[in-house]
Amino acid sequence: MLSERAKNIKPSPTLAMDAKAKAMKASGVDVVNFGVGEPDFDTPENIKEAAIKAIRDGFTKYTPVGGIDGLKDAIIEKFRKDNGLEYAREEIIVSCGAKHSLYNIAQALYGPGDEVIIPSPYWVSYPDQVILNDARPVIVKTYESDVFMLKPEALEARITKKTKAIILNSPSNPTGLTYDRKALERIAEVVLRHKLYVISDEIYEKLVYDGAEHVSIASLGSEIKKRTLVVNGLSKSHAMTGWRMGFTAGPKEIIKAMTNIQSQSTSNPNSIAQKAAIEALTGPQDFVQTMRSEFDRRRRFLVSELNAIPDVSCITPTGAFYAFPNISGLFGKVNGKPVFSSSDLALFLLEDANVALVPGDAFGDDNCIRLSYATSMENLKKGVERIRNAVGKLK
């Protein structure tokens, strides 16, 4: 009855873990949830007020499919100011969140026989979005010893005549690590030599630490810019996950195709949220710094505590709000049931310690688990103590 396409797709493991944790909480269990990638901060008041004003002003009708000009102009100014990138309105499309932006790109670019290179660890939706559009994801493993950065020689080795694009994510979900300028320059050389497209997911751009600089690969020159689709949004930077505001900048012929596709799926993004997005981009930015500073404090605490747990090691993330510790040292240990994988450990911690997190195999690396520190310091302290106690039972 179902299409082959539908049968091949798995539900999001991060959202599935979050749903399970919330169901346990609803039944009265005290669960510490490290699973979902969502800031625990509320959307700033000035952004809410812009939305309320839009409602009161009757700005509740259809808008142009790809977003209103005022929002496109605010996005253009953001790219100019933050990334040194110049775009015109016809090179911008606003969609219902960055995930929708990525899906529109997949619809516009991929087809039967195409291959799309995805470095692992990867965000869970990348491979499935490729599969949904009848193309083949080609997973290229990156290594902890290389701080999970894709090496140009590893990229080159997996390119074939069928390769259409590569997906890059910096700062990264799940690792929290960032690509520096030199690494991106080396990747750009390979991309240009083989005439590939780059889908650059920069949704965590504003959340970088320890002096790390966010660099958009599109900013490295006019030629790579012509082959790059930059995806960004407001969910992470302005605590607007539920508002569903994402946007893409890129070559106008691809943006036009994405707009045509969007016209037959969602039509325009939410009109009220578009007005709120203008305020988010053009209004005071103090909130972003406040949130980043708090995430930094939590990051340093969590990484230190994880590294103090026997047989667990964690690279210090330089961006986003995730820690991705290596827990393979726990494999083979037993407490009732043996732990042989990240999924085994995640289930053990959920059932034994009431701690929800996401197994690394969901992101293409079974040696690790992902914890989001976009939660309170109280939860971090309580959750880490539970993890330490539970791991201590494994023998």
C-alpha positions as CSV (number, residue, x, y, z in Angstrom):
1,M,0.0,0.0,0.0
2,L,2.8,2.5,0.9
3,S,5.2,3.8,-1.6
4,E,8.8,2.4,-1.6
5,R,9.9,5.9,-0.8
6,A,7.8,6.0,2.4
7,K,9.0,2.5,3.4
8,N,12.7,3.6,3.1
9,I,12.4,6.5,5.6
10,K,12.9,6.2,9.3
11,P,11.4,8.7,11.8
12,S,13.8,11.2,13.3
13,P,15.7,9.4,16.1
14,T,16.2,12.7,18.0
15,L,12.5,13.5,17.9
16,A,11.6,9.9,18.8
17,M,13.9,10.0,21.9
18,D,12.4,13.4,22.9
19,A,8.9,12.0,22.5
20,K,9.7,8.9,24.6
21,A,11.3,11.2,27.3
22,K,8.2,13.4,27.3
23,A,5.9,10.4,27.6
24,M,7.8,9.2,30.6
25,K,7.7,12.6,32.2
26,A,3.9,12.8,31.6
27,S,3.6,9.5,33.5
28,G,5.3,10.9,36.5
29,V,8.9,9.8,35.8
30,D,11.6,12.5,36.6
31,V,13.5,12.4,33.3
32,V,16.5,14.6,32.5
33,N,16.3,15.2,28.7
34,F,19.5,15.8,26.8
35,G,17.9,14.6,23.6
36,V,16.4,17.5,21.8
37,G,18.3,20.3,20.0
38,E,16.2,23.2,21.2
39,P,17.3,26.3,23.2
40,D,15.6,26.4,26.6
41,F,15.5,30.2,26.3
42,D,12.2,31.9,25.5
43,T,11.9,33.9,22.3
44,P,12.9,37.6,23.0
45,E,10.0,40.0,23.8
46,N,10.7,42.4,21.0
47,I,10.3,39.5,18.5
48,K,7.0,38.4,20.1
49,E,5.7,42.0,20.0
50,A,6.5,42.2,16.3
51,A,4.3,39.1,15.8
52,I,1.5,40.5,17.9
53,K,1.6,43.7,15.9
54,A,1.4,41.8,12.7
55,I,-1.7,40.1,13.9
56,R,-3.3,43.3,15.1
57,D,-2.4,45.0,11.8
58,G,-4.1,42.2,9.9
59,F,-1.0,40.8,8.3
60,T,-2.5,37.4,8.2
61,K,-3.0,36.7,4.5
62,Y,-1.0,35.0,1.9
63,T,2.4,36.5,1.1
64,P,4.7,35.9,-1.9
65,V,5.7,32.2,-1.9
66,G,9.4,32.8,-1.3
67,G,8.9,35.4,1.5
68,I,8.1,39.1,1.7
69,D,10.6,41.7,0.3
70,G,11.2,43.3,3.7
71,L,12.4,39.9,5.1
72,K,14.5,39.1,2.1
73,D,16.1,42.5,2.4
74,A,16.9,41.8,6.1
75,I,18.4,38.5,5.2
76,I,20.5,40.1,2.4
77,E,21.8,42.6,5.0
78,K,22.5,39.8,7.4
79,F,24.7,38.0,4.8
80,R,26.5,41.2,3.9
81,K,27.2,42.1,7.5
82,D,28.0,38.7,9.0
83,N,29.5,36.8,6.1
84,G,30.7,39.3,3.6
85,L,28.3,37.9,1.0
86,E,26.3,39.9,-1.5
87,Y,22.9,38.5,-2.7
88,A,19.9,39.9,-4.6
89,R,16.3,39.2,-3.7
90,E,16.0,36.6,-6.5
91,E,18.8,34.7,-4.8
92,I,16.9,34.3,-1.5
93,I,14.0,32.1,-0.5
94,V,12.3,31.9,2.9
95,S,10.9,28.6,4.0
96,C,9.2,26.9,6.9
97,G,12.4,26.3,8.9
98,A,15.9,25.3,7.8
99,K,14.8,21.6,7.5
100,H,12.3,22.7,4.9
101,S,15.0,24.8,3.2
102,L,17.2,21.7,2.9
103,Y,14.3,19.6,1.6
104,N,13.5,22.2,-1.1
105,I,17.1,22.0,-2.2
106,A,17.0,18.2,-2.3
107,Q,13.8,18.4,-4.5
108,A,15.4,21.0,-6.8
109,L,18.8,19.4,-7.2
110,Y,18.7,15.6,-6.7
111,G,17.3,12.9,-8.9
112,P,17.6,9.2,-9.8
113,G,21.2,8.2,-10.2
114,D,22.7,11.2,-8.4
115,E,25.0,10.7,-5.5
116,V,25.3,13.2,-2.6
117,I,28.4,13.1,-0.3
118,I,27.6,13.4,3.4
119,P,30.4,13.4,6.0
120,S,29.7,11.4,9.1
121,P,28.8,12.1,11.9
122,Y,25.9,13.9,10.2
123,W,22.6,15.4,11.1
124,V,20.0,12.6,11.0
125,S,17.8,14.1,8.2
126,Y,20.5,14.5,5.5
127,P,20.6,10.9,4.2
128,D,16.8,10.5,4.4
129,Q,16.2,13.7,2.4
130,V,18.6,12.4,-0.3
131,I,16.8,9.0,-0.4
132,L,13.4,10.7,-0.5
133,N,14.5,12.3,-3.8
134,D,15.6,9.1,-5.4
135,A,19.3,9.8,-5.0
136,R,22.0,7.9,-3.1
137,P,23.7,9.2,0.0
138,V,27.4,8.5,0.0
139,I,28.7,8.5,3.6
140,V,32.3,9.6,4.1
141,K,33.5,8.8,7.6
142,T,35.4,11.5,9.6
143,Y,37.5,10.7,12.6
144,E,37.8,11.9,16.2
145,S,41.6,12.2,15.7
146,D,40.9,14.8,13.0
147,V,38.3,16.6,15.2
148,F,35.7,15.2,12.8
149,M,36.8,17.4,9.9
150,L,36.4,16.0,6.4
151,K,39.8,15.7,4.7
152,P,40.0,16.7,1.0
153,E,41.6,13.4,0.0
154,A,38.8,11.5,1.6
155,L,36.3,13.6,-0.3
156,E,38.1,13.2,-3.5
157,A,38.3,9.4,-3.1
158,R,34.5,9.1,-3.0
159,I,33.6,11.4,-6.0
160,T,32.3,9.6,-9.1
161,K,30.7,10.8,-12.3
162,K,27.4,10.5,-10.5
163,T,28.3,12.9,-7.6
164,K,26.1,16.0,-7.6
165,A,26.7,17.6,-4.3
166,I,28.2,17.6,-0.8
167,I,26.5,18.6,2.4
168,L,28.6,20.5,4.9
169,N,27.4,21.5,8.4
170,S,29.5,23.9,10.5
171,P,29.1,24.3,13.4
172,S,28.1,20.7,13.4
173,N,25.2,18.8,14.8
174,P,26.1,16.4,16.4
175,T,29.8,17.0,17.1
176,G,29.6,20.7,18.0
177,L,32.9,21.2,16.0
178,T,33.6,23.8,13.4
179,Y,35.5,24.0,10.1
180,D,38.2,26.6,10.0
181,R,39.0,28.7,6.9
182,K,41.9,26.6,5.8
183,A,39.9,23.3,5.9
184,L,37.1,24.9,3.9
185,E,39.5,26.3,1.3
186,R,40.9,22.8,0.7
187,I,37.4,21.4,0.3
188,A,36.4,24.2,-2.0
189,E,39.3,23.4,-4.3
190,V,38.0,19.8,-4.7
191,V,34.4,21.0,-5.2
192,L,35.4,23.4,-7.9
193,R,37.6,20.9,-9.7
194,H,34.8,18.4,-9.9
195,K,32.0,21.0,-10.5
196,L,30.0,19.9,-7.5
197,Y,27.4,21.8,-5.5
198,V,27.8,22.6,-1.8
199,I,24.9,22.6,0.6
200,S,26.2,24.6,3.5
201,D,24.1,24.2,6.6
202,E,25.0,27.1,8.9
203,I,22.1,27.1,11.3
204,Y,24.4,27.2,14.4
205,E,26.5,30.1,13.0
206,K,25.9,32.4,16.0
207,L,26.9,29.8,18.6
208,V,30.7,29.5,18.5
209,Y,33.2,29.5,21.4
210,D,36.8,29.7,22.4
211,G,37.5,32.3,19.7
212,A,36.3,30.1,16.9
213,E,35.3,32.1,13.8
214,H,32.4,31.0,11.7
215,V,33.3,31.0,8.0
216,S,30.8,30.4,5.3
217,I,32.4,28.4,2.4
218,A,30.5,30.7,0.0
219,S,32.6,33.6,1.2
220,L,35.8,32.1,-0.1
221,G,35.5,33.4,-3.6
222,S,33.1,34.2,-6.5
223,E,33.4,30.7,-8.1
224,I,32.6,28.7,-5.0
225,K,29.8,31.1,-4.2
226,K,28.2,30.2,-7.5
227,R,28.1,26.6,-6.5
228,T,27.0,27.0,-2.9
229,L,23.5,27.0,-1.3
230,V,23.8,28.6,2.1
231,V,21.1,27.4,4.6
232,N,20.4,29.3,7.8
233,G,17.5,30.3,10.0
234,L,16.4,31.7,13.4
235,S,15.5,28.6,15.4
236,K,18.8,28.2,17.2
237,S,20.2,31.8,17.2
238,H,17.0,33.5,18.4
239,A,15.2,30.6,20.3
240,M,12.5,30.4,17.6
241,T,12.3,26.7,16.9
242,G,8.4,26.7,16.8
243,W,8.2,29.8,14.5
244,R,9.6,27.8,11.6
245,M,11.8,30.4,9.9
246,G,14.5,29.2,7.6
247,F,16.1,30.7,4.5
248,T,18.4,29.8,1.6
249,A,20.8,31.9,-0.5
250,G,22.2,30.7,-3.7
251,P,22.2,30.8,-7.5
252,K,19.0,32.4,-8.8
253,E,18.0,29.5,-11.1
254,I,18.1,27.0,-8.2
255,I,16.3,29.5,-5.9
256,K,13.6,29.9,-8.6
257,A,13.2,26.1,-8.8
258,M,12.9,25.9,-5.0
259,T,10.3,28.6,-5.0
260,N,8.2,26.8,-7.6
261,I,8.5,23.6,-5.6
262,Q,7.5,25.4,-2.4
263,S,4.5,26.9,-4.2
264,Q,3.1,23.4,-4.7
265,S,3.9,22.2,-1.1
266,T,3.5,24.8,1.7
267,S,3.0,28.0,-0.4
268,N,4.4,30.9,1.6
269,P,5.9,30.6,5.1
270,N,3.8,31.9,8.0
271,S,3.1,35.6,7.4
272,I,3.2,36.5,11.1
273,A,6.5,34.7,11.7
274,Q,8.0,36.6,8.7
275,K,7.3,39.9,10.5
276,A,8.8,38.5,13.7
277,A,11.9,37.3,11.7
278,I,12.5,40.9,10.4
279,E,12.6,42.1,14.0
280,A,14.9,39.2,14.9
281,L,17.4,40.1,12.2
282,T,17.3,43.9,12.4
283,G,16.4,44.5,16.1
284,P,18.8,44.4,19.2
285,Q,21.1,41.4,19.2
286,D,22.0,41.4,22.9
287,F,19.9,38.3,23.5
288,V,22.2,36.2,21.2
289,Q,25.3,37.1,23.2
290,T,23.5,36.4,26.5
291,M,22.4,33.0,25.3
292,R,25.8,32.1,23.8
293,S,27.5,33.1,27.1
294,E,25.2,30.8,29.1
295,F,25.7,27.9,26.6
296,D,29.5,28.4,26.9
297,R,29.3,28.1,30.7
298,R,27.2,24.9,30.4
299,R,29.5,23.5,27.7
300,R,32.6,23.9,29.8
301,F,30.9,22.2,32.8
302,L,29.5,19.3,30.8
303,V,32.7,18.5,28.9
304,S,34.7,18.5,32.1
305,E,32.2,16.3,33.9
306,L,32.0,13.8,31.0
307,N,35.8,13.5,30.8
308,A,35.9,12.7,34.5
309,I,33.7,9.6,33.9
310,P,35.9,6.4,33.5
311,D,36.0,5.0,29.9
312,V,34.3,8.2,28.5
313,S,36.2,10.9,26.6
314,C,34.8,14.0,25.0
315,I,36.4,16.5,22.6
316,T,35.6,20.1,23.6
317,P,33.0,21.4,21.1
318,T,33.7,24.8,19.5
319,G,30.1,25.5,18.4
320,A,26.4,24.7,18.5
321,F,25.1,23.2,21.9
322,Y,26.0,19.6,21.7
323,A,28.7,17.3,23.3
324,F,29.5,14.1,21.4
325,P,31.5,11.9,23.9
326,N,33.1,8.7,22.8
327,I,31.7,5.9,25.0
328,S,33.2,2.9,23.2
329,G,35.3,2.2,26.3
330,L,32.0,1.0,27.9
331,F,31.3,-1.6,25.2
332,G,31.3,-5.2,26.5
333,K,30.4,-4.2,30.0
334,V,27.3,-5.7,31.6
335,N,24.7,-4.8,34.1
336,G,21.8,-7.2,33.5
337,K,22.1,-6.6,29.8
338,P,25.4,-6.2,28.0
339,V,26.3,-2.9,26.3
340,F,27.6,-3.4,22.8
341,S,26.5,-0.2,21.0
342,S,25.5,3.4,21.5
343,S,21.8,2.4,21.3
344,D,22.4,-0.2,24.1
345,L,23.9,2.5,26.3
346,A,21.2,5.1,25.5
347,L,18.5,2.6,26.4
348,F,20.3,1.6,29.6
349,L,20.7,5.2,30.7
350,L,17.0,5.9,29.9
351,E,15.7,2.9,31.8
352,D,18.3,2.8,34.7
353,A,19.1,6.5,35.2
354,N,16.1,8.3,33.6
355,V,18.4,10.2,31.3
356,A,17.4,10.7,27.7
357,L,20.1,11.3,25.0
358,V,20.6,10.2,21.4
359,P,22.8,7.2,20.4
360,G,25.6,8.0,18.0
361,D,24.5,5.4,15.5
362,A,21.6,7.8,14.5
363,F,24.3,10.2,13.3
364,G,26.6,7.6,11.7
365,D,29.0,7.0,14.6
366,D,28.2,4.2,16.9
367,N,31.2,5.0,19.2
368,C,29.5,8.1,20.5
369,I,26.4,9.6,22.1
370,R,25.0,13.1,21.7
371,L,24.0,15.2,24.6
372,S,22.4,18.7,24.2
373,Y,23.4,21.2,26.8
374,A,20.6,23.5,25.7
375,T,19.0,22.9,29.1
376,S,19.5,24.3,32.6
377,M,22.6,24.0,34.7
378,E,20.4,22.2,37.3
379,N,19.5,19.6,34.7
380,L,23.1,19.2,33.6
381,K,24.3,18.6,37.1
382,K,21.5,16.2,37.9
383,G,21.9,14.3,34.6
384,V,25.6,14.0,34.7
385,E,25.5,12.6,38.2
386,R,22.9,10.0,37.1
387,I,25.1,9.0,34.1
388,R,28.1,8.7,36.4
389,N,26.3,6.5,38.9
390,A,24.7,4.3,36.2
391,V,28.0,3.8,34.3
392,G,29.6,2.9,37.6
393,K,27.2,-0.1,37.8
394,L,28.6,-1.5,34.5
395,K,31.2,-4.2,35.0
